[in-house]
């Protein structure tokens, strides 16, 4: 069993979007697990990216990047790439989150930004921070200083250490968000992403394990090995070692007809083993929310069925990390423990994508409460209307 330790972490309890990519307007209440379901190109990745965007704004620059609002926008190709094509009357983009601990709301953070017609740079239109129990906002921009010096609106207060002491908890929480989508080839060949720290695709994955204090690292690897032994029965032991050049390598002892088995490194692990190992490590490493894209990739269907249960087993501890994931997998959604308020159905249209909680869709809630799995209730809603025409594709 995978166990965590520590105090109950904060989590996103509400996310609201305005003119963000696919979404002209969207607002959802989030639980400690969230399963995003919808057809291709409906906006599931863009939904996750809104939370990554706030993480990028709140995180100081590293690896030659400036960090902050302007850098977060530039990483995504500029404001025109971010703003929804459905935006008409109100062209500004807005992201709002409510942050809670257990069932109590602690903070509300709202950021809206748009293009300055003269400088062609993104400017903060409003930045508001509210703390539960206080009648007045902790921050409400633009303020008098902004009006006297509009250049200040090129930055958020969130990204400035000298400007966010009254809501530093919000900045630190947003910085703790982790996005995971490991590419096994990058784990095997980290030189492809040399110099990147916190690479969500796994370029520095082994280095992150190596930097973990030995006692903690070894304890996690033992827990991961126990879980992996179900999916990879031959795997008897996991350990991390550095080679003569100082590069870290993950080694696994595979049992076979010889008494002592054989040691293999990550270069010989299957894609599925590396992706599952990365998922398990991510759930144990830290306390901030985890964003996952299609964690079922490369995994056997019977292993995929257990992913919701693996997440739930970690979350039974007070250190449970919030997990928000996108999926197309009927196996993953076959878990009977998935509740209606944990499912979010994405429905695209010419005016943008709508996001609906399963708890607010009467027939979905009723069928789930009757005992049907989410795979049978929700996935049929996401099938493209004329998908059968793919069969008629001619060479």
Buried (B, 14 or more C-beta within 10 A) or exposed (E): EBEBEEEEBBBBBBBBBBBBBBBBBBEBBBBBBBBBBBBEEBBBBBBBBBBBBBBBBBBEEEEEBEBBBBBBBEEBEEBEEBBBEBBEEBEBBBBBBBBBBEEEBBBBBBBBBBBEEEEEEBBBBBBBBBBEEEEEBBBEBBEEEBEEEEEBBBBBBBBBEEBBEEBEBBBBBBBBBBBBBBBBEBBBEBEBBEEBEEBBBBBBBBEBBBEBEEEEBBBBBEBBBEBBBEBBEEBBBBBBEEEEEEEBBBBBBBBEEEEEBEEBBBEEBEBBBBBBBBBBBBBBBBBBBBBBBBBBBBBEEEBBBBBBEBBBBBBEBEBBBBBBBBBBBBBBBBBEEBBBBBBBBBBBEEEBBBBBBBBBBEEBBEBBEEEBBBBEBBBEBBEEEEEEEEEEEEE
